Amino acid sequence: MSRLKVTLKRSAVARPARQQATIMGLGLRKIGQSRELENTPAVRGMVKAVLHLVEVEEVVGES
């Protein structure tokens, strides 16, 4: 299964609690921090909800 690299680019401070919880659910805490996550429908939905705060790229190959 493919993977997504999600990087926090903008702060979640002063955002709705739901968006802050989504950022925490993705495992992101600090601006510039990245996580590689499985490309599943649940993760894609979370990323879509906070797309204005994160940068997403698809990771090619095995990790």
Summary of the structure (lengths in Angstrom):
residues: 63
radius of gyration: 11.2
end to end distance: 11.0
largest distance: 36.8
contacts: 158
relative contact order: 0.36
helix: 29%
strand: 27%
